[in-house]
């Protein structure tokens, strides 16, 4: 995904995990627990709220953030977010890779409940692009119903 913002700005925004609920479709809240550890609240299927502890396992400024769940070792998921300068000035290429728990079996289970990781990654990156380029999110694909709906209080969809 190409984002029309400098790589330093995109990396800094993403690395502050408190920003993630602003564009990740099922992440409802993120709170710091330690310097590299965060507590995430995820809205799962059937409205079930799950709490995960996530730890940053590797970080290279303006290049890479790797993180993984640590609260349920048997159901560990991990992510890699890659950042690189884009083809023109002030542009950033962002790529996300997610490793689901239980490998193929985990991906198949997610597909059964309508959570296709590749499509979800694209939707999340599209919302990140919208947010950083326009200050708002309009994309609702692969998001909790109503999460990014326009507000009627005049403050927009992201407060």
Phi and psi in degrees as GROMACS dihedral restraints (atoms count N, CA, C in turn):
[ dihedral_restraints ]
;  ai    aj    ak    al  type     phi  dphi    fc
    3     4     5     6     1   -96.2    20    10
    4     5     6     7     1   127.9    20    10
    6     7     8     9     1  -117.4    20    10
    7     8     9    10     1   130.1    20    10
    9    10    11    12     1   -82.3    20    10
   10    11    12    13     1    67.4    20    10
   12    13    14    15     1  -151.8    20    10
   13    14    15    16     1   151.2    20    10
   15    16    17    18     1   -62.4    20    10
   16    17    18    19     1   147.4    20    10
   18    19    20    21     1   -56.3    20    10
   19    20    21    22     1   -38.0    20    10
   21    22    23    24     1   -62.2    20    10
   22    23    24    25     1   -40.0    20    10
   24    25    26    27     1   -68.7    20    10
   25    26    27    28     1   -43.9    20    10
   27    28    29    30     1   -64.8    20    10
   28    29    30    31     1   -45.8    20    10
   30    31    32    33     1   -60.6    20    10
   31    32    33    34     1   -48.8    20    10
   33    34    35    36     1   -60.1    20    10
   34    35    36    37     1   -42.7    20    10
   36    37    38    39     1   -63.2    20    10
   37    38    39    40     1   -48.0    20    10
   39    40    41    42     1   -66.8    20    10
   40    41    42    43     1   -40.7    20    10
   42    43    44    45     1   -65.6    20    10
   43    44    45    46     1   -24.5    20    10
   45    46    47    48     1   -81.5    20    10
   46    47    48    49     1    89.7    20    10
   48    49    50    51     1   -57.3    20    10
   49    50    51    52     1   -16.5    20    10
   51    52    53    54     1   -63.7    20    10
   52    53    54    55     1   -17.8    20    10
   54    55    56    57     1   -81.0    20    10
   55    56    57    58     1   -18.5    20    10
   57    58    59    60     1   -57.7    20    10
   58    59    60    61     1   -40.6    20    10
   60    61    62    63     1   -62.1    20    10
   61    62    63    64     1   -15.9    20    10
   63    64    65    66     1   -73.3    20    10
   64    65    66    67     1   -16.9    20    10
   66    67    68    69     1  -141.2    20    10
   67    68    69    70     1   -17.7    20    10
   69    70    71    72     1   -79.6    20    10
   70    71    72    73     1   129.0    20    10
   72    73    74    75     1   -63.9    20    10
   73    74    75    76     1   -29.6    20    10
   75    76    77    78     1  -117.8    20    10
   76    77    78    79     1     2.0    20    10
   78    79    80    81     1   -90.1    20    10
   79    80    81    82     1   116.9    20    10
   81    82    83    84     1   -96.0    20    10
   82    83    84    85     1   -30.6    20    10
   84    85    86    87     1  -157.2    20    10
   85    86    87    88     1   148.4    20    10
   87    88    89    90     1  -140.0    20    10
   88    89    90    91     1   126.7    20    10
   90    91    92    93     1  -128.9    20    10
   91    92    93    94     1   138.5    20    10
   93    94    95    96     1   -69.5    20    10
   94    95    96    97     1   141.9    20    10
   96    97    98    99     1  -112.7    20    10
   97    98    99   100     1   -31.4    20    10
   99   100   101   102     1  -158.9    20    10
  100   101   102   103     1  -175.0    20    10
  102   103   104   105     1   -61.4    20    10
  103   104   105   106     1   -30.7    20    10
  105   106   107   108     1  -125.5    20    10
  106   107   108   109     1    11.2    20    10
  108   109   110   111     1  -124.1    20    10
  109   110   111   112     1   137.4    20    10
  111   112   113   114     1  -136.5    20    10
  112   113   114   115     1   148.1    20    10
  114   115   116   117     1  -103.7    20    10
  115   116   117   118     1   121.6    20    10
  117   118   119   120     1  -107.5    20    10
  118   119   120   121     1   142.2    20    10
  120   121   122   123     1  -110.8    20    10
  121   122   123   124     1   121.2    20    10
  123   124   125   126     1  -112.8    20    10
  124   125   126   127     1   137.1    20    10
  126   127   128   129     1   -90.7    20    10
  127   128   129   130     1   111.4    20    10
  129   130   131   132     1   -94.4    20    10
  130   131   132   133     1  -171.6    20    10
  132   133   134   135     1   -59.2    20    10
  133   134   135   136     1   149.7    20    10
  135   136   137   138     1    59.6    20    10
  136   137   138   139     1    25.7    20    10
  138   139   140   141     1    76.3    20    10
  139   140   141   142     1     9.2    20    10
  141   142   143   144     1   -74.7    20    10
  142   143   144   145     1   129.5    20    10
  144   145   146   147     1   -94.4    20    10
  145   146   147   148     1   128.8    20    10
  147   148   149   150     1  -114.7    20    10
  148   149   150   151     1   146.5    20    10
  150   151   152   153     1  -115.8    20    10
  151   152   153   154     1   127.0    20    10
  153   154   155   156     1  -121.4    20    10
  154   155   156   157     1   147.5    20    10
  156   157   158   159     1  -103.4    20    10
  157   158   159   160     1   128.8    20    10
  159   160   161   162     1  -120.6    20    10
  160   161   162   163     1   137.3    20    10
  162   163   164   165     1  -123.8    20    10
  163   164   165   166     1   135.1    20    10
  165   166   167   168     1   -74.0    20    10
  166   167   168   169     1   123.9    20    10
  168   169   170   171     1  -103.9    20    10
  169   170   171   172     1   -20.5    20    10
  171   172   173   174     1  -157.8    20    10
  172   173   174   175     1   142.9    20    10
  174   175   176   177     1  -149.0    20    10
  175   176   177   178     1   129.7    20    10
  177   178   179   180     1  -126.1    20    10
  178   179   180   181     1   114.9    20    10
  180   181   182   183     1   -49.4    20    10
  181   182   183   184     1   129.2    20    10
  183   184   185   186     1    64.6    20    10
  184   185   186   187     1    14.1    20    10
  186   187   188   189     1  -130.5    20    10
  187   188   189   190     1   -47.7    20    10
  189   190   191   192     1  -153.6    20    10
  190   191   192   193     1   140.4    20    10
  192   193   194   195     1  -131.7    20    10
  193   194   195   196     1   123.5    20    10
  195   196   197   198     1  -114.5    20    10
  196   197   198   199     1   135.0    20    10
  198   199   200   201     1  -148.1    20    10
  199   200   201   202     1   159.9    20    10
  201   202   203   204     1  -149.7    20    10
  202   203   204   205     1   158.1    20    10
  204   205   206   207     1   -75.2    20    10
  205   206   207   208     1   143.7    20    10
  207   208   209   210     1  -125.2    20    10
  208   209   210   211     1    -7.5    20    10
  210   211   212   213     1   -79.0    20    10
  211   212   213   214     1   -27.8    20    10
  213   214   215   216     1  -128.3    20    10
  214   215   216   217     1    84.9    20    10
  216   217   218   219     1   -53.3    20    10
  217   218   219   220     1   -35.6    20    10
  219   220   221   222     1   -69.8    20    10
  220   221   222   223     1   -22.5    20    10
  222   223   224   225     1  -116.4    20    10
  223   224   225   226     1    38.0    20    10
  225   226   227   228     1   -64.3    20    10
  226   227   228   229     1   131.5    20    10
  228   229   230   231     1  -119.7    20    10
  229   230   231   232     1   151.5    20    10
  231   232   233   234     1  -141.3    20    10
  232   233   234   235     1   157.2    20    10
  234   235   236   237     1  -134.8    20    10
  235   236   237   238     1   148.9    20    10
  237   238   239   240     1  -127.9    20    10
  238   239   240   241     1   127.5    20    10
  240   241   242   243     1  -116.7    20    10
  241   242   243   244     1   116.8    20    10
  243   244   245   246     1  -103.5    20    10
  244   245   246   247     1   136.8    20    10
  246   247   248   249     1  -124.7    20    10
  247   248   249   250     1   136.4    20    10
  249   250   251   252     1  -149.5    20    10
  250   251   252   253     1   148.3    20    10
  252   253   254   255     1   -57.5    20    10
  253   254   255   256     1   140.0    20    10
  255   256   257   258     1   -81.6    20    10
  256   257   258   259     1  -174.2    20    10
  258   259   260   261     1   -70.0    20    10
  259   260   261   262     1   -16.8    20    10
  261   262   263   264     1  -133.2    20    10
  262   263   264   265     1   171.2    20    10
  264   265   266   267     1   -62.5    20    10
  265   266   267   268     1   140.3    20    10
  267   268   269   270     1    71.8    20    10
  268   269   270   271     1    18.9    20    10
  270   271   272   273     1  -117.3    20    10
  271   272   273   274     1   148.2    20    10
  273   274   275   276     1  -131.5    20    10
  274   275   276   277     1   136.1    20    10
  276   277   278   279     1   -96.2    20    10
  277   278   279   280     1   127.6    20    10
  279   280   281   282     1  -122.5    20    10
  280   281   282   283     1   133.8    20    10
  282   283   284   285     1  -133.0    20    10
  283   284   285   286     1   136.8    20    10
  285   286   287   288     1  -119.2    20    10
  286   287   288   289     1   135.5    20    10
  288   289   290   291     1  -125.0    20    10
  289   290   291   292     1   128.6    20    10
  291   292   293   294     1  -118.4    20    10
  292   293   294   295     1   134.5    20    10
  294   295   296   297     1  -108.2    20    10
  295   296   297   298     1   117.0    20    10
  297   298   299   300     1   -82.2    20    10
  298   299   300   301     1   155.3    20    10
  300   301   302   303     1   -65.3    20    10
  301   302   303   304     1   147.3    20    10
  303   304   305   306     1    66.8    20    10
  304   305   306   307     1    18.3    20    10
  306   307   308   309     1    57.2    20    10
  307   308   309   310     1  -129.4    20    10
  309   310   311   312     1   -61.4    20    10
  310   311   312   313     1   -39.2    20    10
  312   313   314   315     1   -61.3    20    10
  313   314   315   316     1   -42.7    20    10
  315   316   317   318     1   -63.8    20    10
  316   317   318   319     1   -42.3    20    10
  318   319   320   321     1   -63.5    20    10
  319   320   321   322     1   -40.2    20    10
  321   322   323   324     1   -64.6    20    10
  322   323   324   325     1   -41.9    20    10
  324   325   326   327     1   -63.5    20    10
  325   326   327   328     1   -41.8    20    10
  327   328   329   330     1   -63.9    20    10
  328   329   330   331     1   -39.7    20    10
  330   331   332   333     1   -62.4    20    10
  331   332   333   334     1   -37.5    20    10
  333   334   335   336     1   -62.1    20    10
  334   335   336   337     1   -29.9    20    10
  336   337   338   339     1  -100.9    20    10
  337   338   339   340     1    12.9    20    10
  339   340   341   342     1    83.5    20    10
  340   341   342   343     1    14.1    20    10
  342   343   344   345     1  -108.1    20    10
  343   344   345   346     1    86.6    20    10
  345   346   347   348     1   -87.3    20    10
  346   347   348   349     1   111.7    20    10
  348   349   350   351     1   -52.8    20    10
  349   350   351   352     1   -44.1    20    10
  351   352   353   354     1   -63.2    20    10
  352   353   354   355     1   -42.5    20    10
  354   355   356   357     1   -68.7    20    10
  355   356   357   358     1   -38.0    20    10
  357   358   359   360     1   -64.9    20    10
  358   359   360   361     1   -41.6    20    10
  360   361   362   363     1   -59.5    20    10
  361   362   363   364     1   -46.6    20    10
  363   364   365   366     1   -60.5    20    10
  364   365   366   367     1   -43.0    20    10
  366   367   368   369     1   -63.9    20    10
  367   368   369   370     1   -43.3    20    10
  369   370   371   372     1   -63.2    20    10
  370   371   372   373     1   -44.6    20    10
  372   373   374   375     1   -66.0    20    10
  373   374   375   376     1   -35.9    20    10
  375   376   377   378     1   -62.4    20    10
  376   377   378   379     1   -42.2    20    10
  378   379   380   381     1   -66.9    20    10
  379   380   381   382     1   -37.8    20    10
  381   382   383   384     1   -59.4    20    10
  382   383   384   385     1   -46.3    20    10
  384   385   386   387     1   -58.2    20    10
  385   386   387   388     1   -49.7    20    10
  387   388   389   390     1   -57.5    20    10
  388   389   390   391     1   -47.2    20    10
  390   391   392   393     1   -63.2    20    10
  391   392   393   394     1   -45.5    20    10
  393   394   395   396     1   -73.9    20    10
  394   395   396   397     1   -29.9    20    10
  396   397   398   399     1   -88.6    20    10
  397   398   399   400     1   -31.8    20    10
  399   400   401   402     1  -120.9    20    10
  400   401   402   403     1   -14.8    20    10
  402   403   404   405     1    84.5    20    10
  403   404   405   406     1     2.6    20    10
  405   406   407   408     1  -139.1    20    10
  406   407   408   409     1   164.0    20    10
  408   409   410   411     1  -121.7    20    10
  409   410   411   412     1   128.6    20    10
  411   412   413   414     1  -118.0    20    10
  412   413   414   415     1   -21.3    20    10
  414   415   416   417     1   -70.3    20    10
  415   416   417   418     1   127.9    20    10
  417   418   419   420     1  -117.1    20    10
  418   419   420   421     1     1.5    20    10
  420   421   422   423     1   -62.7    20    10
  421   422   423   424     1   134.9    20    10
  423   424   425   426     1    57.1    20    10
  424   425   426   427     1    43.2    20    10
  426   427   428   429     1  -131.9    20    10
  427   428   429   430     1   155.1    20    10
  429   430   431   432     1   -57.4    20    10
  430   431   432   433     1   133.4    20    10
  432   433   434   435     1   -54.0    20    10
  433   434   435   436     1   127.8    20    10
  435   436   437   438     1    84.8    20    10
  436   437   438   439     1    -9.3    20    10
  438   439   440   441     1   -61.1    20    10
  439   440   441   442     1   -41.5    20    10
  441   442   443   444     1  -108.7    20    10
  442   443   444   445     1    19.8    20    10
  444   445   446   447     1   -67.6    20    10
  445   446   447   448     1   143.9    20    10
  447   448   449   450     1   -59.1    20    10
  448   449   450   451     1   140.5    20    10
  450   451   452   453     1   -83.1    20    10
  451   452   453   454     1   156.0    20    10
  453   454   455   456     1  -100.1    20    10
  454   455   456   457     1     3.8    20    10
  456   457   458   459     1   -93.6    20    10
  457   458   459   460     1     6.9    20    10
  459   460   461   462     1    82.7    20    10
  460   461   462   463     1     2.9    20    10
  462   463   464   465     1   -94.7    20    10
  463   464   465   466     1    -1.0    20    10
  465   466   467   468     1    85.4    20    10
  466   467   468   469     1  -179.4    20    10
  468   469   470   471     1   -84.2    20    10
  469   470   471   472     1    -8.6    20    10
  471   472   473   474     1  -127.8    20    10
  472   473   474   475     1    19.2    20    10
